[in-house]
């Protein structure tokens, strides 16, 4: 619901950043989930989410040519072809 999409996006971005500074090509990103769970107050929102047709993946363009991963700033990245569905609100469960 909340954490997995963020984790996928952030680790995919990190993978591209590492590939850029090391002059390597990115491969497949494989995400393994441990302790998968759904909170009761997320069930209705997740039922709605799984009815949605997936959108095509966007392309990531890294505009800066650097060898230091700490030199990247927000403006160095561009998402091309990003489309999203309307948001589904979920409360953070604690």
Secondary structure by P-SEA (a helix, b strand, c coil): cccaaaaaaaaaaaaaaaaaaacccccbbbbbbccccccccaaaaaaaaaacccccbbbbbbccccccccccccccccccccccccbbbbcccc
